[in-house]
Amino acid sequence: MAVVGEDALAGTLRDGALSWRARPVGFHAEAPRAAGQMLRITYGGGRMLVVGPARLFLVGGKLRRADQLGPRLDRLVTPQGEPVALEELRQHQEAGVDRHLAFDVVSSDAFDGRMDDHLMEIGGVVCGDYLLQLYQGTAMMKPNMAVA
């Protein structure tokens, strides 16, 4: 996982196509979670991720919270734009750490609500960075959010 100041790939979605460029990470934090506070996502033939419930994943060109994903209904997306079957979503029964990365963290007055350069890859699928997660409930993010 990248640390502050190191480059990571930042994604942009335009007209259904993903593009990537290197950008320095501007924020990194870890939040300990008790057993049952994380979700285990199984996808793509048995691959697994353990994430916090508010993590945003790219689904059908929009972002959807991990706790609102629909197994066998939603398809996650690879960095190349290919769909990946979502097989299972379960409460994770072990304590863990929710890792947050953002390319920059700005006030709500400075954030324009766009996903540009705020998408990233974890475990072979595309998700939103922590900035998008912070503002997911705001009116400016509503056009980017999938209907639950």
N, C-alpha and C positions, 0 to 999 in steps of 0.2 A: 504494500500500500504506500502510495506517495506521501511525502511529508511536505510541510510548508516550504515553498521556494523551489521544489523540484517540479519538473515538467511532467504533465500527464496529458492524455488525449482528451480534448474537449470536443463534444459533438454539437452539430447544428442539424436540424431537420427542416428542409425546404422542399416543397412540392413533392413530398413523400420520399425524398432521398436524404440519406445521412451523409454528412461530410465531417472530417475530423482534422484537427490541428493541435499542435503542442501548445499548452498554456501552463504557466506556473500555478501550482496549488496555492491558494491564498488563505485557506482555513483547514484545520484538521483537529478533530476532537474525538474522544472515545467516551461513551457513556455505559457504565456497567448496568447490566439488566439481570434481574432475578429470574429464576426458573419460571417458565410460562409467559414471560414478557416478550419473547421473540417468536418469530414465525419461521418454520422450515418450509422452503419452497422446493419442490422436486419438479424438474423440467428436462426436456431434451434427451429422453432415454435414460433417466436416472441421475442426472447431475443435480447437485443440491446447493442451496444457499440458505444461510440463517441470517435474517435481517429483522430490524425493528418494524412494527406495524405501519409506520408513517413513510417508509421508504417508497419512493415513486418509481414505477417501471413504465417504460414505453410500451403501449398496447394500442395497436390500430392508429398510430399517429398522434395519440394523446397520452397523457400521464395518468396512471391509476395507482392508488395506495396499495401496498402489499396486502393489507387486511381486507381489501375489497376485490382482490383478484378472484376470478372464477375458474377453478380447475376444469379442464376439458372444454372450457368455453373460450377463455382468453388465450392469446398467443403472445408470448414475449418476443422480443426482436433482437437479433444479433447485431453487432456493430456494422456488418455488411448489409443490414436491412432484411435479412431472411427471418421468417417466422419460426418460432420454437414452441412446441406444445408445452403447455403448463399442465403437469400431471397431478400434482397434489399440493395442498396448502394445509399445514398443521401447526398447532401450537408446539413450540420447542420446549421440551421439559427439562432443559439444563440451563444453568446461568450462563450468560455470555456478555459480549461487548458489542454495542452498536457503534460502528465507526462512521463518522461524518466527515466528508470532504466537500469543499466548495472551491471554485476557481476564484471567486471573490465574494465577499459578504458586504452588502450595502444596505442602507436604510430603505424603508419602503418608499420614501420620497424619491430616491435615486434609482430604484429598480423599475424597469419598464414592463415587466411581466413576460418577456419573451424567453423561450428556451434556448436561444442561440448561445452557443459556447457554454452551456450549463448541463449538457448531457455527458454521461460517462459510462464506462463499461465496468461491470463487476460480474465475475463468473461466466463471462461469455455472452451476457445480455446487457441491454441498454437501460440505464436508470437516470433519474435526475440527480443533480448534485444537491448539497445541503441547502443552498440558497433557494432552490425551487421548493424543497421540502418546507422550509421556514414560511414561505409565502403561499403555500398551496390553498389555504382557505380564503384568500383575498379575491376581490373582484377582478384585479388585474391578471390573476392566474386562471380565472374561470375558463377562458377560451382554450387553454392548454390541458384542461382536466377532462378525463373520460367520465361519462355518466356512470355512477355506481349502480 
